[in-house]
């Protein structure tokens, strides 16, 4: 049998079987049990999950935050638009005539002494309220005279990070009273060792609270005087407490650091 005859026979065999121009085909690959949910909402996901492209994923929230370059929107982490800069919460906050000033989304009566007078001449900048003067550590003030003047050992100091203007003990030779430390920005003045003056004062007063924000400076964030967990009921209703690690962190009126309740002065 010649080679030419063998090639011709092979071509005839292909034509006879009808295989010319018919590439093989395969069914599309499946994915386990198929789609889990319908984005239109007819088939939902369990609570705490969102439907993305037919499958359920854990949703983001305050307990499950997104990455540093993302924002949580409707339970989904999306890229943040950093070109637009941070959004001021006061841009969408409606304040009334009695509380015309806004900081961090909180409406305030005052931000300085210009609107205060009568029996309440001092602006408690941290809380945005007009109050009477009190020459004690961490009390709000307009000037040094509100803190007792010369010889009192207290100066009226503005703290820009925590948005406060308060009477602070002077650091004598770099030393501060118990519970205080030299301020990083104003080393000649002493500030509470752990949280803001507003929380220190609220704890001394046993101020009633409905949440942690009632104890902290108005509009405060984690880096500006806010401290989570300071408002709780320790047997006399919900009041503000001061956080601590040891007794020496505590104000004189609440001298004991009780670590059984999370490390707060009692």
C-alpha positions in Angstrom: 0.0 0.0 0.0 1.5 3.3 -1.1 1.7 6.3 1.2 -0.5 8.3 -1.2 -3.2 5.7 -1.1 -3.0 5.7 2.8 -3.5 9.5 3.0 -6.5 9.3 0.7 -8.1 6.5 2.7 -7.7 8.6 5.9 -9.5 11.6 4.3 -12.3 9.4 3.2 -12.7 8.0 6.7 -13.0 11.6 8.2 -15.7 12.6 5.7 -17.6 9.4 6.3 -17.8 9.9 10.1 -19.0 13.5 9.7 -16.3 15.0 12.0 -15.2 17.7 9.7 -15.5 21.3 11.3 -17.1 20.1 14.6 -14.8 21.0 17.6 -15.6 19.3 20.9 -17.9 21.1 23.3 -18.2 20.9 27.1 -20.9 21.9 29.6 -20.2 25.2 31.5 -18.6 24.5 34.9 -20.9 24.7 37.9 -20.2 26.1 41.3 -21.1 23.8 44.2 -24.8 24.2 44.9 -25.3 27.2 42.7 -26.1 30.8 43.6 -27.0 31.4 47.2 -29.0 34.6 46.9 -30.7 37.0 44.5 -29.4 40.6 44.6 -33.0 41.7 43.7 -34.1 40.5 47.1 -36.2 37.5 46.3 -33.8 35.1 48.0 -32.0 36.8 50.9 -29.0 36.1 53.0 -28.9 35.4 56.7 -28.9 38.3 59.1 -25.5 40.0 59.2 -24.6 39.1 55.6 -25.1 40.8 52.2 -25.6 39.4 48.7 -22.8 40.1 46.3 -23.0 38.6 42.8 -25.2 35.8 44.0 -23.3 34.8 47.1 -23.6 35.7 50.8 -20.7 37.5 52.5 -20.3 38.9 56.1 -21.5 42.6 56.2 -19.3 45.4 57.6 -20.5 47.4 60.6 -19.1 49.1 63.7 -18.0 45.8 65.1 -16.5 44.6 61.8 -14.9 47.8 60.3 -13.5 48.1 56.8 -9.8 48.7 55.9 -8.1 52.1 56.3 -8.8 53.2 52.7 -12.4 52.0 52.7 -15.8 53.0 54.0 -18.8 50.9 55.0 -21.8 51.6 52.9 -25.0 49.5 53.2 -22.9 46.7 54.8 -20.4 46.7 52.0 -16.8 47.9 52.1 -16.1 50.4 49.3 -13.1 52.5 48.4 -13.1 55.9 50.1 -12.9 59.1 48.1 -9.9 60.7 49.9 -9.6 63.4 47.2 -12.7 65.0 48.6 -11.3 65.2 52.2 -13.0 64.3 55.4 -16.7 65.0 55.7 -17.6 67.5 58.5 -20.6 66.0 60.5 -21.7 69.6 61.2 -22.4 70.0 57.5 -25.6 67.9 57.9 -26.4 68.9 61.6 -29.2 71.4 62.2 -28.7 73.4 65.3 -31.3 75.8 66.9 -30.9 79.4 68.1 -30.3 78.2 71.7 -27.4 76.0 70.5 -26.1 77.8 67.5 -22.5 76.4 67.4 -21.5 72.9 66.1 -18.5 70.7 66.8 -18.2 67.1 65.7 -22.0 67.0 65.0 -22.9 68.2 68.5 -24.8 71.5 68.9 -23.3 73.8 71.6 -24.4 76.9 73.5 -20.9 78.4 73.4 -17.4 77.9 72.0 -15.8 80.8 73.9 -16.8 83.3 76.6 -18.3 85.9 74.2 -21.9 84.6 74.6 -21.7 83.8 78.3 -22.6 86.2 81.1 -24.6 86.8 84.3 -24.3 84.0 86.8 -22.7 81.7 84.2 -19.9 83.8 82.7 -17.5 80.9 81.9 -17.7 78.9 78.7 -17.1 75.2 79.4 -15.5 74.8 76.0 -15.4 71.0 76.3 -19.2 70.7 76.8 -20.2 73.9 75.0 -22.1 75.2 78.0 -22.1 78.5 80.0 -21.3 77.8 83.7 -20.1 79.6 86.9 -16.4 79.7 87.6 -14.8 77.1 89.9 -11.1 77.3 90.9 -10.4 73.6 91.0 -8.3 71.4 88.7 -10.0 70.6 85.4 -12.7 73.2 85.9 -13.6 75.3 82.8 -12.3 78.8 82.6 -12.1 82.0 80.6 -8.8 83.2 82.1 -6.3 82.7 85.0 -8.6 84.7 87.3 -11.3 82.0 87.0 -8.7 79.5 88.3 -7.9 81.6 91.4 -5.3 83.9 90.0 -1.7 84.2 91.1 -0.7 81.8 93.9 -3.5 79.3 93.2 -1.1 76.9 91.4 -3.6 76.7 88.6 -3.5 78.2 85.1 -6.2 78.6 82.5 -5.0 76.5 79.5 -6.5 75.8 76.1 -6.2 72.1 75.0 -6.7 72.0 71.3 -6.8 68.2 70.9 -9.6 67.6 73.4 -11.3 71.0 72.7 -11.2 72.2 76.3 -10.1 75.3 78.1 -9.6 74.4 81.7 -7.7 75.1 85.0 -4.6 73.0 85.1 -2.1 72.4 87.9 1.4 73.8 87.2 4.2 71.3 86.8 6.6 72.1 89.6 10.1 71.0 88.6 8.5 68.7 86.1 6.4 67.0 88.8 2.6 66.9 88.8 -0.1 66.1 91.4 -1.3 62.5 91.8 -3.3 61.4 88.8 -1.8 64.1 86.5 1.2 64.2 84.1 2.9 67.0 82.2 1.0 67.9 79.0 2.9 66.9 75.8 2.0 70.3 74.2 2.3 72.5 77.3 4.9 70.7 79.5 4.6 73.4 82.2 0.9 72.3 82.8 -0.4 69.0 84.2 -3.3 67.1 82.6 -5.0 63.9 83.8 -3.0 60.8 83.1 -5.5 58.8 81.1 -8.6 60.7 79.8 -9.8 64.2 79.2 -10.4 66.8 81.9 -14.1 66.7 81.0 -14.3 63.0 82.0 -12.1 63.7 85.1 -14.6 66.3 86.3 -17.7 64.3 85.3 -16.4 61.4 87.4 -15.8 63.6 90.5 -19.3 65.0 90.2 -20.8 61.5 89.6 -22.6 63.1 86.6 -25.6 61.1 85.4 -25.3 59.9 81.8 -27.2 58.1 79.1 -24.0 57.1 77.2 -20.3 57.7 77.1 -20.7 60.9 75.0 -22.4 62.5 78.0 -19.1 62.3 79.9 -16.6 63.3 77.2 -15.9 66.6 75.4 -18.6 67.4 72.9 -17.9 65.9 69.5 -14.8 64.1 70.8 -13.3 61.2 69.0 -10.9 58.4 70.2 -7.9 60.7 69.8 -9.4 63.8 71.4 -10.7 62.8 74.9 -13.3 60.2 74.2 -13.0 57.0 76.3 -15.3 54.1 75.7 -17.2 52.5 78.6 -17.1 55.3 81.1 -20.9 55.5 81.5 -22.3 52.6 83.5 -24.3 51.7 86.6 -22.1 50.8 89.6 -25.1 50.6 92.0 -26.4 54.2 91.9 -27.7 54.6 88.4 -25.7 55.2 85.3 -23.0 57.8 86.0 -19.7 58.9 84.5 -16.5 57.1 85.8 -12.8 57.7 85.3 -10.7 54.9 83.7 -7.6 53.7 85.6 -4.9 51.1 85.9 -3.8 51.8 89.5 -5.1 53.9 92.4 -2.8 56.8 91.6 -4.6 57.4 88.3 -7.8 58.3 90.2 -9.2 61.7 91.3 -9.3 62.3 95.1 -13.1 62.0 95.2 -12.9 58.5 93.6 -9.5 57.2 95.0 -9.8 53.5 94.4 -9.1 51.8 91.0 -11.4 48.8 90.9 -10.2 46.4 88.1 -13.2 44.1 88.8 -15.4 46.6 86.8 -12.9 47.0 83.9 -10.5 49.4 85.6 -12.5 52.4 86.8 -12.2 54.7 89.8 -14.8 54.2 92.5 
